[in-house]
């Protein structure tokens, strides 16, 4: 058995792979591959509709929230968000918690004023800032709920007086939240929702129609809403994999069940790391991500040996991001507890 | 056997479906699904590299041409092209041959001046304009080589003094051309290259670095080139399907072999339609597309009967685009001659 700790694209449930594999040969007994289906056919429209409805149900979204499946990945949202929500003379507030937030801040500056209300840069991005103030005149407040590279995660929603905009690429569907409190949520699908190549955007209708600029059609959320995520040919197969993954989450008991399992996996791994003086988790205890566990070892030689031991135990994707070093182990929804047990056994015996 | 005449997403070779289906369960014997591979792994890097090299080889591209696999579909290129190539005070020339060209023109106007040098609007878009002049000061000349909806196609490259930019979404790899004469070529993959969700852009290096505007990182061709199509997580699976399809084109004899087969299929169908007074091909003979054959019937009742006959013969995707009516039959590279024979038999017996 291969243990897949990849940070994304990452492990998905085995039954999703099996169903997706079948759908490529024969989609639902039609004799056609999912890859050769016209997107404007009832067959694909029902895929899109069920994916959207299942996500709405899992996240308990109210009727003000529109769900879009878009091209471009979260990196496109870094600019599409301010293009749609921020006028040139207005200010948006941003939280700086690492690589992804920094990129979002850079893109937002092309469209208006950006106020970085807090940063954990001085702490090497090993924690989530608290006790900051978001100005009431900010058009929105943007943050990254889980920092894939640095291994920090937010476990409560900030209490501020402006609309919340969140990049949830790497922890969406992994913990319960009142998602209706957000003005806009976006997430690349390739961790907890499905396959790379599609991006989920959940936007509150009240957020739209307030910017003056002309924008390209493909960047306009309202046009995508008006066209039901089919303004152009959508990434058909990637959306199909989302549907299969969302069905799996629902069958397993929804986000609450995912959260319980994710807590168990993360607690087991962090406790094991804390108990072994050779290993050093890098993140402040209260901000430790349940999705991406980052740790180092004192000795580069030992790090190399541990890498080798992981490889020998059929564990892939444990190497840390090049900007942080050490190890990063990703524990997304689909990663079974057995893989974490295998890893903790290895840590204990090392 | 189902005959798939879908306009896109459309039929791909059966062996592509089979290999893609296997890759979802076990990619090249790794024990991992192609869907759970990290994109920054040698496994995926080799997919991207081989796809790029095979396309370069098939199209005989010189070393000035950069090949990108991008998110967003051709509709994103409608604005990404002028954003990267056209300054506000400059003019770009466009040819208006139907729905896709009109959309491209609309987006280009957001970035500079647009001169529509010719249009077949008055002819109901049933032909390709000839005998027009492209001003020498135009930054580039944009046209759509095949009009998927209207069923027209260009079989020679315009002789003008400015760089050529072409949307080849629906006929790339279907006919030989001197592709090195183009400054930029783009194509959504979901017809002749692979699966929906990825877009191929081939850009001549000489075209870049000439606009002054600041642009979002994800829209900047140069950044994508610098990052080898991995500025963010690419649409991994869609690119893999491109690789499989490109391998198939190469194995079958390349673009020349595709062209021979496409000519045979199109000639057979058009000749059969021309020989039957019930059927009316809508396009001027010299501009008839080999990819999308559009025709009507005099009598709406007969059209309905023919639709039913197609359905009974397991033919899908023959209905015309809602803007044109009648029938549209797509004959992309992967459509076997047998499907065209089945259709022509039906037409003859009708």
Interface residues (C-beta under 8 A of the other chain):
Chain A: X2 X4 X6 X7 X8 X9 X10 X11 X12 X17 X18 X20 X21 X22 X24 X25 X30 X31 X32 X33 X35 X36 X37 X38 X39 X71 X72 X73 X74 X75 X76 X78 X79 X103 X106 X107 X110 X188 X190 X195 X196 X197 X198 X214 X215 X216 X217 X218 X219 X231 X232 X233 X234 X235 X236 X237 X238 X241 X314 X316 X317
Chain B: X2 X4 X6 X7 X8 X9 X10 X11 X12 X17 X18 X20 X21 X22 X24 X25 X30 X31 X32 X33 X35 X36 X37 X38 X39 X71 X72 X73 X74 X75 X76 X78 X79 X103 X106 X107 X110 X188 X190 X195 X196 X197 X198 X214 X215 X216 X217 X218 X219 X231 X232 X233 X234 X235 X236 X237 X238 X241 X314 X316 X317
